[in-house]
């Protein structure tokens, strides 16, 4: 049951990040959920670095940290997609 809640949380965070980020992101539900999950991991990693906790000590970043992490991941994916498209 907890994995389903984690996926649902990732989907919500992904939708929030896509709503905040300007421009059009053509992603499906699975890619949006993966974006939110990756953002949650990135937000937790940064929170551990700020609090001087061990990096491998996994914890939740919270909704704000997860959205900020998802925005960073989305910006990186958008930048990489534009860069790849320029050479194709």
N, CA and C atoms as an extended XYZ file, in Angstrom:
264
Properties=species:S:1:pos:R:3:atomname:S:1:resname:S:1:resid:I:1 pbc="F F F"
N         0.823       -1.195        0.000 N   UNK     1
C         0.000        0.000        0.000 CA  UNK     1
C         0.868        1.260        0.000 C   UNK     1
N         2.014        1.225        0.678 N   UNK     2
C         2.840        2.424        0.762 CA  UNK     2
C         3.464        2.767       -0.588 C   UNK     2
N         3.743        1.767       -1.429 N   UNK     3
C         4.313        2.059       -2.748 CA  UNK     3
C         3.277        2.779       -3.618 C   UNK     3
N         2.013        2.423       -3.470 N   UNK     4
C         0.962        3.114       -4.221 CA  UNK     4
C         0.831        4.568       -3.771 C   UNK     4
N         0.951        4.808       -2.477 N   UNK     5
C         0.908        6.179       -1.974 CA  UNK     5
C         2.116        6.977       -2.440 C   UNK     5
N         3.282        6.327       -2.524 N   UNK     6
C         4.488        6.988       -3.005 CA  UNK     6
C         4.330        7.378       -4.477 C   UNK     6
N         3.737        6.494       -5.276 N   UNK     7
C         3.497        6.791       -6.692 CA  UNK     7
C         2.465        7.911       -6.830 C   UNK     7
N         1.409        7.864       -6.024 N   UNK     8
C         0.394        8.917       -6.061 CA  UNK     8
C         0.994       10.258       -5.641 C   UNK     8
N         1.836       10.257       -4.605 N   UNK     9
C         2.515       11.484       -4.178 CA  UNK     9
C         3.411       12.016       -5.297 C   UNK     9
N         4.137       11.115       -5.969 N   UNK    10
C         4.975       11.515       -7.095 CA  UNK    10
C         4.158       12.108       -8.231 C   UNK    10
N         2.992       11.546       -8.482 N   UNK    11
C         2.114       12.064       -9.537 CA  UNK    11
C         1.630       13.472       -9.192 C   UNK    11
N         1.243       13.683       -7.949 N   UNK    12
C         0.772       15.004       -7.522 CA  UNK    12
C         1.910       16.026       -7.597 C   UNK    12
N         3.083       15.647       -7.112 N   UNK    13
C         4.238       16.548       -7.158 CA  UNK    13
C         4.613       16.838       -8.612 C   UNK    13
N         4.574       15.836       -9.465 N   UNK    14
C         4.877       16.030      -10.883 CA  UNK    14
C         3.899       16.978      -11.553 C   UNK    14
N         2.605       16.818      -11.243 N   UNK    15
C         1.608       17.732      -11.807 CA  UNK    15
C         1.825       19.162      -11.320 C   UNK    15
N         2.164       19.320      -10.031 N   UNK    16
C         2.432       20.661       -9.511 CA  UNK    16
C         3.642       21.291      -10.195 C   UNK    16
N         4.690       20.511      -10.380 N   UNK    17
C         5.899       21.036      -11.037 CA  UNK    17
C         5.605       21.410      -12.482 C   UNK    17
N         4.834       20.591      -13.172 N   UNK    18
C         4.500       20.910      -14.563 CA  UNK    18
C         3.595       22.136      -14.649 C   UNK    18
N         2.739       22.342      -13.649 N   UNK    19
C         1.865       23.514      -13.646 CA  UNK    19
C         2.654       24.794      -13.372 C   UNK    19
N         3.680       24.704      -12.545 N   UNK    20
C         4.473       25.881      -12.190 CA  UNK    20
C         5.440       26.251      -13.309 C   UNK    20
N         6.056       25.243      -13.940 N   UNK    21
C         7.075       25.486      -14.976 CA  UNK    21
C         6.410       26.052      -16.229 C   UNK    21
N         6.901       27.203      -16.727 N   UNK    22
C         6.312       27.757      -17.943 CA  UNK    22
C         6.669       26.907      -19.162 C   UNK    22
N         5.835       26.975      -20.151 N   UNK    23
C         6.061       26.215      -21.381 CA  UNK    23
C         5.231       24.950      -21.401 C   UNK    23
N         5.321       24.254      -22.516 N   UNK    24
C         4.547       23.020      -22.695 CA  UNK    24
C         5.460       21.821      -22.484 C   UNK    24
N         5.043       20.945      -21.582 N   UNK    25
C         5.756       19.696      -21.364 CA  UNK    25
C         4.815       18.571      -21.778 C   UNK    25
N         5.199       17.850      -22.797 N   UNK    26
C         4.347       16.755      -23.264 CA  UNK    26
C         4.796       15.467      -22.584 C   UNK    26
N         4.137       15.160      -21.469 N   UNK    27
C         4.438       13.959      -20.680 CA  UNK    27
C         3.139       13.252      -20.365 C   UNK    27
N         3.223       11.956      -20.253 N   UNK    28
C         2.081       11.170      -19.822 CA  UNK    28
C         2.050       11.043      -18.309 C   UNK    28
N         1.116       10.230      -17.817 N   UNK    29
C         0.973       10.047      -16.376 CA  UNK    29
C         2.200        9.370      -15.764 C   UNK    29
N         2.743        8.388      -16.464 N   UNK    30
C         3.894        7.653      -15.916 CA  UNK    30
C         5.120        8.559      -15.841 C   UNK    30
N         5.372        9.326      -16.898 N   UNK    31
C         6.518       10.239      -16.886 CA  UNK    31
C         6.335       11.322      -15.827 C   UNK    31
N         5.110       11.783      -15.636 N   UNK    32
C         4.842       12.794      -14.611 CA  UNK    32
C         5.080       12.227      -13.219 C   UNK    32
N         4.650       10.979      -12.987 N   UNK    33
C         4.874       10.340      -11.693 CA  UNK    33
C         6.371       10.127      -11.456 C   UNK    33
N         7.098        9.704      -12.487 N   UNK    34
C         8.544        9.512      -12.351 CA  UNK    34
C         9.244       10.836      -12.087 C   UNK    34
N         8.756       11.910      -12.707 N   UNK    35
C         9.300       13.243      -12.452 CA  UNK    35
C         9.117       13.625      -10.988 C   UNK    35
N         7.925       13.389      -10.452 N   UNK    36
C         7.665       13.708       -9.049 CA  UNK    36
C         8.479       12.860       -8.096 C   UNK    36
N         8.659       11.577       -8.414 N   UNK    37
C         9.447       10.690       -7.569 CA  UNK    37
C        10.915       11.118       -7.583 C   UNK    37
N        11.437       11.429       -8.761 N   UNK    38
C        12.827       11.891       -8.857 CA  UNK    38
C        13.002       13.217       -8.120 C   UNK    38
N        12.017       14.100       -8.232 N   UNK    39
C        12.075       15.369       -7.506 CA  UNK    39
C        12.048       15.180       -6.007 C   UNK    39
N        11.297       14.193       -5.539 N   UNK    40
C        11.248       13.906       -4.111 CA  UNK    40
C        12.596       13.395       -3.610 C   UNK    40
N        13.236       12.526       -4.394 N   UNK    41
C        14.567       12.050       -4.017 CA  UNK    41
C        15.583       13.185       -4.023 C   UNK    41
N        15.524       14.044       -5.033 N   UNK    42
C        16.451       15.163       -5.104 CA  UNK    42
C        16.224       16.132       -3.944 C   UNK    42
N        14.970       16.409       -3.638 N   UNK    43
C        14.662       17.289       -2.510 CA  UNK    43
C        15.134       16.709       -1.189 C   UNK    43
N        14.974       15.406       -0.994 N   UNK    44
C        15.465       14.751        0.220 CA  UNK    44
C        16.973       14.767        0.307 C   UNK    44
N        17.643       14.594       -0.836 N   UNK    45
C        19.106       14.634       -0.884 CA  UNK    45
C        19.615       16.013       -0.472 C   UNK    45
N        18.998       17.067       -0.998 N   UNK    46
C        19.408       18.434       -0.660 CA  UNK    46
C        19.100       18.738        0.804 C   UNK    46
N        17.950       18.275        1.291 N   UNK    47
C        17.603       18.507        2.694 CA  UNK    47
C        18.595       17.816        3.622 C   UNK    47
N        19.032       16.612        3.265 N   UNK    48
C        20.046       15.919        4.074 CA  UNK    48
C        21.374       16.663        4.046 C   UNK    48
N        21.725       17.220        2.902 N   UNK    49
C        22.976       17.963        2.803 CA  UNK    49
C        22.926       19.246        3.635 C   UNK    49
N        21.776       19.895        3.670 N   UNK    50
C        21.633       21.129        4.447 CA  UNK    50
C        21.650       20.836        5.941 C   UNK    50
N        20.972       19.763        6.357 N   UNK    51
C        20.893       19.412        7.781 CA  UNK    51
C        22.109       18.643        8.272 C   UNK    51
N        23.084       18.419        7.411 N   UNK    52
C        24.296       17.674        7.744 CA  UNK    52
C        23.982       16.268        8.252 C   UNK    52
N        23.002       15.630        7.615 N   UNK    53
C        22.664       14.237        7.893 CA  UNK    53
C        23.416       13.357        6.909 C   UNK    53
N        23.574       12.074        7.222 N   UNK    54
C        24.195       11.169        6.242 CA  UNK    54
C        23.367       11.136        4.957 C   UNK    54
N        24.048       11.164        3.828 N   UNK    55
C        23.369       11.233        2.540 CA  UNK    55
C        22.505       10.002        2.301 C   UNK    55
N        22.948        8.843        2.739 N   UNK    56
C        22.194        7.615        2.503 CA  UNK    56
C        21.039        7.427        3.482 C   UNK    56
N        20.885        8.338        4.425 N   UNK    57
C        19.759        8.298        5.355 CA  UNK    57
C        18.558        8.909        4.636 C   UNK    57
N        17.731        8.051        4.040 N   UNK    58
C        16.612        8.542        3.239 CA  UNK    58
C        15.508        9.077        4.131 C   UNK    58
N        14.977       10.205        3.732 N   UNK    59
C        13.838       10.777        4.432 CA  UNK    59
C        13.013       11.573        3.437 C   UNK    59
N        11.831       11.877        3.831 N   UNK    60
C        10.944       12.644        2.966 CA  UNK    60
C        11.362       14.109        2.969 C   UNK    60
N        11.286       14.717        1.807 N   UNK    61
C        11.643       16.127        1.698 CA  UNK    61
C        10.436       17.020        1.983 C   UNK    61
N         9.257       16.456        2.038 N   UNK    62
C         8.059       17.249        2.190 CA  UNK    62
C         7.580       17.712        0.829 C   UNK    62
N         6.415       18.266        0.801 N   UNK    63
C         5.801       18.652       -0.477 CA  UNK    63
C         6.567       19.796       -1.134 C   UNK    63
N         7.024       20.772       -0.365 N   UNK    64
C         7.718       21.925       -0.952 CA  UNK    64
C         9.078       21.509       -1.499 C   UNK    64
N         9.833       20.764       -0.721 N   UNK    65
C        11.133       20.290       -1.197 CA  UNK    65
C        11.002       19.371       -2.398 C   UNK    65
N         9.949       18.558       -2.408 N   UNK    66
C         9.729       17.660       -3.535 CA  UNK    66
C         9.382       18.431       -4.802 C   UNK    66
N         8.560       19.458       -4.672 N   UNK    67
C         8.195       20.266       -5.843 CA  UNK    67
C         9.415       21.023       -6.361 C   UNK    67
N        10.222       21.565       -5.463 N   UNK    68
C        11.438       22.266       -5.900 CA  UNK    68
C        12.387       21.304       -6.596 C   UNK    68
N        12.531       20.106       -6.051 N   UNK    69
C        13.359       19.094       -6.696 CA  UNK    69
C        12.809       18.692       -8.053 C   UNK    69
N        11.497       18.545       -8.154 N   UNK    70
C        10.874       18.189       -9.429 CA  UNK    70
C        11.028       19.312      -10.451 C   UNK    70
N        10.982       20.557       -9.994 N   UNK    71
C        11.210       21.678      -10.908 CA  UNK    71
C        12.631       21.649      -11.461 C   UNK    71
N        13.583       21.305      -10.615 N   UNK    72
C        14.978       21.190      -11.081 CA  UNK    72
C        15.128       20.063      -12.093 C   UNK    72
N        14.521       18.918      -11.804 N   UNK    73
C        14.588       17.782      -12.734 CA  UNK    73
C        13.893       18.129      -14.044 C   UNK    73
N        12.743       18.792      -13.966 N   UNK    74
C        12.012       19.168      -15.171 CA  UNK    74
C        12.797       20.172      -16.003 C   UNK    74
N        13.455       21.121      -15.347 N   UNK    75
C        14.280       22.084      -16.083 CA  UNK    75
C        15.439       21.381      -16.778 C   UNK    75
N        16.040       20.418      -16.102 N   UNK    76
C        17.140       19.662      -16.693 CA  UNK    76
C        16.662       18.834      -17.885 C   UNK    76
N        15.525       18.193      -17.748 N   UNK    77
C        14.968       17.389      -18.852 CA  UNK    77
C        14.591       18.283      -20.025 C   UNK    77
N        13.999       19.427      -19.748 N   UNK    78
C        13.621       20.358      -20.819 CA  UNK    78
C        14.861       20.884      -21.533 C   UNK    78
N        15.887       21.242      -20.770 N   UNK    79
C        17.125       21.736      -21.365 CA  UNK    79
C        17.784       20.659      -22.217 C   UNK    79
N        17.830       19.437      -21.709 N   UNK    80
C        18.449       18.342      -22.458 CA  UNK    80
C        17.647       18.024      -23.720 C   UNK    80
N        16.333       18.121      -23.646 N   UNK    81
C        15.501       17.863      -24.816 CA  UNK    81
C        15.692       18.914      -25.906 C   UNK    81
N        15.807       20.155      -25.498 N   UNK    82
C        16.048       21.227      -26.483 CA  UNK    82
C        17.424       21.097      -27.103 C   UNK    82
N        18.383       20.762      -26.275 N   UNK    83
C        19.758       20.611      -26.772 CA  UNK    83
C        19.870       19.443      -27.732 C   UNK    83
N        19.222       18.332      -27.412 N   UNK    84
C        19.242       17.168      -28.295 CA  UNK    84
C        18.512       17.477      -29.587 C   UNK    84
N        17.417       18.222      -29.505 N   UNK    85
C        16.653       18.564      -30.693 CA  UNK    85
C        17.418       19.482      -31.644 C   UNK    85
N        18.348       20.260      -31.109 N   UNK    86
C        19.127       21.171      -31.945 CA  UNK    86
C        20.099       20.416      -32.842 C   UNK    86
N        20.538       19.256      -32.401 N   UNK    87
C        21.495       18.477      -33.166 CA  UNK    87
C        20.855       17.384      -34.009 C   UNK    87
N        19.576       17.163      -33.831 N   UNK    88
C        18.922       16.083      -34.575 CA  UNK    88
C        18.505       16.523      -35.949 C   UNK    88
